[in-house]
């Protein structure tokens, strides 16, 4: 259960990991093929779905806290590793202010 939680938490941060890979892999590894169908479904829900949902719910708080508390310092120090400069952040912020909610839905999907 901890592995599923951490796997979902990591896949939210690391883009190349497909989001369905962690629960599918957990289902293959954790659910016995000899279980009756209803027990297997209950196991999937109790072991995989709850841990995955908890990880996916908690992850945005880590990202938000990292940006809120680290913000400019982290971008200026480590931004070159991810290809972002503080100037680009300010440009995106200016665009958000100008176009409002329309661009918020566009930027929330990571399409800069």
ABEGO torsion letter per residue (X at the ends): XAAAAAAAAAAAABAABBAAAAAAAAAAAABBAABBAAAAAAAAAAAAAAAAAAAAAAAAAAAAAAAAAAEAAAAAAAAAAAGBBAAAAAAAAAAAAAAEAAAAAAAAAGBX
